[in-house]
Amino acid sequence: MTIAFADVRRVEEIIRSASRIVCICHRNPDGDAVGSLLGMGQLIEHCFSRKEVFFQCVDPPPESFRFLQGALRMRSDYSYRCGDAAIILDCGEPKLTEMMESHPMLFNGSMPTIELDHHPRNPLFATVNIVLPDAASTCEIVVMLSDALGWSLTPDIATCLLTGVFTDTGGLLHSNTSPAVYRTVARLMRSGARREEIVRNVFRTAKLSTLKLWGRVLEKISITHEGGAISAVTEGDFRASGADYSELTGAVDYVNAVPGMRFSLILSERDGTVKGSLRTLRDDIDVSAMAAKFSGGGHRKAAGFALPGKLKPEIRWKVEQVEDEQGRSALR
């Protein structure tokens, strides 16, 4: 798994020629989106002191990632008329930025753009597309690019990037934890990445509202005849628990732990949209193909989709006919 030499040189040309660079990630950012966004942007600032870098996402970073250096610089109100190059990170397709209509210059070739991503169904929409589906995270690709360019990592940058590697591999527990991932982790820790800080903030800290919301998720799990473990949370569940939408992140991994399940799905309702988060532990299941049926996408073992609408509960009853002791039919 390597980055083509021509792509490395073109990325360097675009960055060197730009005075103002916008770094963008997908909506509802996870650890890999936040980590790669902050890591890449601060790498540019570290290596090119006179360049102005902006950090853009339509949604704020989840609270569990706000310990990262630069997290509070993420904004949703920046005007791209002032930027002359953009780097789009961890975004499998343009619509996930929610900026196609408001900022068409990012996608129509009006300005140079660089894309770093690891989603296999990526349509390659940027000027330079570095898309490596075999990478476990986009942060891993940022590290590869940095090394190819000869850039140095600070402890703060390394911590941002290690956060993305850890979250997209489930703390190095998921099946995408390859030998290359361990080499990346070693590389980042040599650069001063604060592993304990990441573990404490991301994996060992949970707000009371988060625990209440996850309790509702676990309480509602049902098993389908296709072998899926499914749960759903409504806007009422978010209000009752006092949880923010971002606090649902991670709950699907617990649903996915039900023994014998082929896949897991959490449906969540927010602002007139139903979002689905899919996971599987099996090699013979491709949840990205399932998500694609609803115009979503992702990876073979982790994917998602969003549809306009609301959740409605459905109750099913089964009538079974039995015989009593005298041989007469009865309903149970």
Secondary structure, DSSP 4 states (H G I P E B T S, - for coil): ----HHHHHHHHHHHHH-SEEEEEE-SS--HHHHHHHHHHHHHHHHH-TT-EEEEE-SSPPPGGGTTSTTGGGEES---GGG-SEEEEES-SSGGGGT-TTT-GGGTSSSS-EEEEE--TT----SSEEEE-TTSS-HHHHHHHHHHHHT----HHHHHHHHHHHHHHTTTTTSTT--HHHHHHHHHHHHTT--HHHHIIIIIS---HHHHHHHHHHHHT-EE-TTSEEEEEE-HHHHHHHT--GGGGTTHHHHHTTSTT-SEEEEEEEETTEEEEEEE---TT--HHHHHHTTT-EE-SSEEEEEEES-----------EEE-TTS-EEE-
